[in-house]
Amino acid sequence: MHMRNFVITAALALLFSCGSTVEDEPPRIVVDAQPVILIAMVDSIGLGSGDSLYVMGGVEGVAFGPDGNIIILDCGRSCVRIYSPEGEFLRSISRRGNGPGELQTPVFMAISENGMLYVAGTGGELMGVHCFDYFTGEWLDSFQTFVPPSCLEGAEDSLYVRKTLGFAMINDEPMLLVDIEKFGPAPEPLVTYYSDSIPLDLSDESGLIELDWYGYDIAVGSGGQVFVAPRSTETALVIAFSPDGDELSRFRLDLERTARTPEEMDMALSILRAKAISSNENPAGMEADPYKPMIRGLEVDADGNLWVLQGGPTVPTFSVLDASGRFLFNARVEGEPADGSTWRFHMGGDGILAYAEDPISGFQKVYILEAVEVSARE
């Protein structure tokens, strides 16, 4: 078993128990059916064939740049692609290779408020985090980590937040260490928001990949407030932190536990296998969980409201709360995308971006979306 797998194995024990050991039960937020905001598609970037500048090798992250341009992490082509708000290709950052600033297997990306671009994965024969200047495309530095950090989110100034996995022997027992921390362009964390250590169980290959690529959903507001949601099929817990790492609140959304359909099981298994291959692991023996995570995404809009992507609905559906956890409204994607249960989102002051991890069309697009009030459409 690879060391990457060895470090990650306690996935299910962590994911399914998070929140259940909290001494004080967090308040439950009732999610009403109404009102509803529709999320409509404005445009898309991506072709099944043709111009190579618009054929995606494998999208693993999207974001808006400080200038409003659209940034796409293309794992298949080992680069970061930049498009105009209208979807016109502008330039690329990095390329496939073993030299300084070149990438082999980029897996996560974040861009800070002032344009520091962070890419996690393997590059220049170093596994860790690679730093670039978004505006010039210049490679600045790389920092080695035990395994590539995941769930990267851009933050204020030149900072970003990430999930880091580690390993330690505690009282002669192997333990998995999970930290969600804030970093800058240096190897040491500046703030720790969430930490856990649990006994290591080496029996669940699917759980390893699940925790490596997902495990927690993270969002960072423009004021530096950080939200963390441990992925779980049994509870919809959200924890809010101040920029300095103080826990402000925690609450649970009153969401229903939902079983996957046979088609959704196939989609989930296909994604697990693809992630295993991207991690240079053997996809044989992967098994998808029969239940969906209750939360599968967090985003913060320009007004500081928290958008919680519900794990159950096939049509992407958000419960939107203010920063204190008060329910405001629901939002859902207009129409019924067949691959909607695999959509991943990014929200910024310039709008909403999304892509399907397992596209039903067979090729990936990046969707440019906007929220439209129902009353405005009637």
Secondary structure, 3 states (H helix, E strand, C coil): CCHHHHHHCCHHHHHHHCCCCCCCCCCEECCCCCCEEEEEEEEEECCCCCCCCCCCCCEEEEEECCCCCEEEEECCCCEEEEECCCCCEEEEECCECCCCCCEEEEEEEEECCCCEEEEEEEECCEEEEEEEECCCCCEEEEEECCCCCEEEEECCCCCEEEEEEEEEEECCEEEEEEEEEEECCCCCCCEEEEEEEEECCCCCHHHHHHHHHCCEEEEECCCCCEEEEECCCCCCEEEEECCCCCEEEEEEECCCCCECCHHHHHHHHHHHHHHHHHCCCCCCCCCCCCECCCEEEEEECCCCCEEEEECCCCCCEEEEECCCCCEEEEEEECCCCCCHHHEEEEEECCEEEEEECCCCCCCCCEEEEEEEEHHHHC
